[in-house]
Amino acid sequence: MSKNEVLEALQYLTPEETLEVIEVASHLLRQNIALPKNLSLVQAAERMRSFYQIGSELTQWTDEDPEEFQDYQNYA
């Protein structure tokens, strides 16, 4: 996604959602700045673990009930 696309998409978010995006982006940027140049795959996975744990910001919109997923097949 380009910078212009991101800025345009931000216009459609509520102020609270925009602030959340900014906070997550700032956190990721701080982590990226602090990363050593030769980070191992294990170290990188450990640093990203919190983002992928159940209940994190990246997983809050996932559908955890596989039964409900079957209902979506007719929407394609």
C-alpha distance (Angstrom), angle and dihedral (degrees) to the residues before:
residue distance angle dihedral
M1 . . .
S2 3.78 . .
K3 3.78 125.3 .
N4 3.81 91.0 -108.9
E5 3.81 91.4 51.5
V6 3.80 90.8 51.3
L7 3.80 92.4 48.7
E8 3.79 91.2 48.5
A9 3.81 92.2 48.6
L10 3.82 90.5 51.9
Q11 3.81 89.1 63.7
Y12 3.81 89.9 67.7
L13 3.80 95.3 53.0
T14 3.77 126.6 89.4
P15 3.81 115.9 -109.7
E16 3.80 88.9 -104.7
E17 3.82 92.4 52.2
T18 3.80 90.9 46.5
L19 3.80 90.6 52.2
E20 3.81 90.3 49.0
V21 3.82 90.9 52.2
I22 3.80 90.6 49.1
E23 3.81 92.0 49.1
V24 3.81 93.1 49.7
A25 3.81 91.3 46.0
S26 3.82 90.6 49.5
H27 3.80 90.9 49.6
L28 3.81 91.5 50.1
L29 3.79 91.4 47.2
R30 3.82 92.0 50.7
Q31 3.80 90.2 50.0
N32 3.79 91.1 48.3
I33 3.80 92.0 50.8
A34 3.81 90.8 49.9
L35 3.81 94.7 48.9
P36 3.78 117.5 110.7
K37 3.80 114.9 -121.6
N38 3.82 95.8 -113.3
L39 3.78 102.6 44.1
S40 3.78 114.4 171.7
L41 3.79 120.7 -130.3
V42 3.81 90.4 -112.3
Q43 3.80 91.9 52.3
A44 3.80 91.4 47.8
A45 3.81 91.4 49.8
E46 3.80 90.9 50.2
R47 3.80 91.4 51.7
M48 3.81 91.7 50.8
R49 3.82 96.5 42.3
S50 3.82 95.0 96.3
F51 3.80 91.4 56.4
Y52 3.81 92.5 57.5
Q53 3.80 100.8 41.4
I54 3.79 118.1 112.8
G55 3.78 110.2 -82.7
S56 3.80 95.5 22.1
E57 3.79 121.8 130.3
L58 3.81 92.2 -99.3
T59 3.79 94.5 52.3
Q60 3.80 101.6 38.0
W61 3.82 92.5 94.7
T62 3.79 96.8 45.7
D63 3.77 120.0 114.4
E64 3.79 105.2 -120.1
D65 3.82 95.0 179.6
P66 3.84 109.4 81.2
E67 3.81 90.5 -166.6
E68 3.80 91.3 64.4
F69 3.80 90.2 51.1
Q70 3.80 89.8 67.0
D71 3.81 89.2 62.7
Y72 3.81 90.9 61.1
Q73 3.80 96.6 59.9
N74 3.82 91.8 87.3
Y75 3.80 93.2 57.8
A76 3.81 96.0 70.1
